[in-house]
Amino acid sequence: GQNIDQPTEMTATEGAIVQINCTYQTSGFNGLFWYQQHAGEAPTFLSYNVLDGLEEKGRFSSFLSRSKGYSYLLLKELQMKDSASYLCAVRDNNFNKFYFGSGTKLNVKP
Amino acid sequence: DGGITQSPKYLFRKEGQNVTLSCEQNLNHDAMYWYRQDPGQGLRLIYYSQIVNDFQKGDIAEGYSVSREKKESFPLTVTSAQKNPTAFYLCASSIGSGGTGELFFGEGSRLTVL
């Protein structure tokens, strides 16, 4: 089976740094993806990791440890517009199926 | 501009009726997917298709049907057999193989059963 876990909700202050964790147990692995989803809207792609290590993209970074089944998304210099849900997704190596966690709702306060 | 178009954005249905949600993409992607999202839950896979004229059931296919007669189109029918159809439905596509292969999503269709 597939199991992807994320915290349900987090709160952080504007200008601060926040780390959103994701752990996974899947039958196959061919990449881990992070998506941002504002309420009522479609998810948008943020980052992708397939090898261990850190990928940096502006204010957003994502880390992967395949041996630990663990990833995190790091958001720096938080802005109010970063208030959204962040979805962790694993792509399996069979038919390119994507499995999603329940998402972490991030509240950014002034 | 390239992208994925879903319609309608909002849909109301009476119990016992079938409804079809449209999904069209002009990204030239081979793979297409349908997901369902319920409040406080992640995306759950309904059906997916890796190539024209072929599709596979996802984790929650019961009460749904799809077709993939054209590369660009992947409509989803929510049948009366689906016990709890009220949800937000998302269509997505990906290049299928090669590159990052991330999912691109449409704007979603919100179905409410009255």
Chai-1 contact restraints between the chains, C-beta under 6 A:
chainA,res_idxA,chainB,res_idxB,connection_type,confidence,min_distance_angstrom,max_distance_angstrom,comment,restraint_id
A,F33,B,E102,contact,1.0,0.0,6.0,A-B,restraint_1
A,A42,B,F105,contact,1.0,0.0,6.0,A-B,restraint_2
A,A42,B,E107,contact,1.0,0.0,6.0,A-B,restraint_3
A,A42,B,G108,contact,1.0,0.0,6.0,A-B,restraint_4
A,P43,B,F105,contact,1.0,0.0,6.0,A-B,restraint_5
A,F45,B,E102,contact,1.0,0.0,6.0,A-B,restraint_6
A,Y48,B,T100,contact,1.0,0.0,6.0,A-B,restraint_7
A,N96,B,A31,contact,1.0,0.0,6.0,A-B,restraint_8
A,F98,B,L103,contact,1.0,0.0,6.0,A-B,restraint_9
A,F100,B,G42,contact,1.0,0.0,6.0,A-B,restraint_10
A,F100,B,L43,contact,1.0,0.0,6.0,A-B,restraint_11
A,G101,B,G42,contact,1.0,0.0,6.0,A-B,restraint_12
A,S102,B,Q41,contact,1.0,0.0,6.0,A-B,restraint_13
A,S102,B,G42,contact,1.0,0.0,6.0,A-B,restraint_14
A,G103,B,G42,contact,1.0,0.0,6.0,A-B,restraint_15
